[in-house]
Amino acid sequence: RATAEARRAAAPRRARAAQKPAALSLSEAALRAVRAHASGVSAAAVLAYLQREYGLSVRPNHLGIALQRHRRAGRLEQRDTLWFPPSGQDSGGAD
């Protein structure tokens, strides 16, 4: 009987452990967030966007690492503390 009670108590824990991780990585989510704001977006606004749109709770330093990685790879640009998609990928944007 104690075993059955223990199983019932452990069921929610097993269900949480069996959940699949988020389908979207922080790196990909950050890139999508910046692309959604073509006129530029601050890192704080990216944090808010990730929480609102994807339900991701992210530490600011981890977001900064992801953004910098994209900048070094040429997928993002940083100008005046704002993040932008690269100028070469904008459709007719003046730079």
N, C-alpha and C positions, 0 to 999 in steps of 0.2 A: 504494500500500500504506500509506503514512503517513497518507493521507487516511482510509482505512477505520479505522485505529487511532484517529485523532483523533475520528472519529464515534462509535466505541464508548465512548471516554473521556468524550465530551460527553453521551452519552445520559442518564445519571443527572441531570445538570444541567438538561437540557431537561425531563425529567419533573418535577423539582421546580418549575421555572419555570411549567410548564403547570398545576400544581395550582391549584384554585380557592381563593380566600380562605375563611376560616371563614364558615359560613352565619349565625353568630350574632355580632352586634357586641358590643363590650365594654359599651356602654350597656345593651343588652337583657339581656346575661348578668348584669350587676350587678343589674338590676331583678329578674330571676328569682331570683337568689341571696337577695336580701332577702326576697322573697315566700315563699321556701322556709323561712325562719326567722321565723315570725309573732311569736314572743316576743322578737324583737330580735336583732340580730347586729352584731358589731364589724366594722370595716373589715378587720382582720387575718383574721377568720373568713371574710369574703367572698372575700378573696384565696385562701385555702386551698380554699374551695368551688369557685371558678372553675378552679383548677388541677386539682382532683380530678374534678369533674363534666364540665368542658368541655375540659380540657387547655390552658387559656389561661394563658400566663405573662404577667403584667401588672405593669407598674411601679406602685408604690404611689401616686405622684402622679397617674398617669393614672386609676386607680380613683377617687381622691378627686375628680377633676374630674367624672367621670361621676356619682358619687353626689351631688355638689353640684348638678349640672345637674338631676337628678331632683328634688332637694329644692326648688329654685327653681321648677320646673314643677308642684309639688304632688303628684308621684307617690311621694315618700318623705318621711318625717319623721325627724329626728335628736333623740333625747332621751338625756341622760346618756351621751354618746359611743356610743350604739347606734343602729342604723338600723332603722326600722320601716316597714311599709306604712302609708299614711295611715289615721287613725282612722275616717274616714268610709267607707272601703271594707272595714273589718273587719266580719265578720258577728257583730254583737252584742257587740263588745269594749267593756269598760268603760274610759273614759279620764278 
